[in-house]
Amino acid sequence: MKFELRDTDSCIANALRHIMIAEVPTIAIDLVEIEGNSSVLNDEFISHRLGLLPLTGERAMSMRFSRDCDACDGDGQCEYCSVELN
C-alpha cells in the first residue's frame, strides 16, 4: 500500500500510522529459550530484540488472545493462543 498525505500536520500523519499498524493482526515473540550463545550480544538483549519483531500471517487472524483463551485458562500454552517456533 502506498499513499501520500499533503498539507497535513505531522501529528495526524503519525496517528494514521499508529492506527494502520494496530489494525494488522500480528504475533509477538514472548518466551525465548537460548541454548547456546557465542555472540558478543547477551541473551537478554537478543530476547528483547526478538520480542520487538512483529510476525504476520494467516495464523495470526485465527489466534485467540491468551487472556481470552478458554482452552488453557489464559496461561498462553495451548494451540489456540500460542505458536512454537524452532
Sequence and secondary structure as in RCSB ss.txt:
>XXXX:A:sequence
MKFELRDTDSCIANALRHIMIAEVPTIAIDLVEIEGNSSVLNDEFISHRLGLLPLTGERAMSMRFSRDCDACDGD
GQCEYCSVELN
>XXXX:A:secstr
      S  HHHHHHHHHHHHHTS  B       S   SSS HHHHHHHHHT  B SHHHHH   GGG TTTTTS
S STTT     
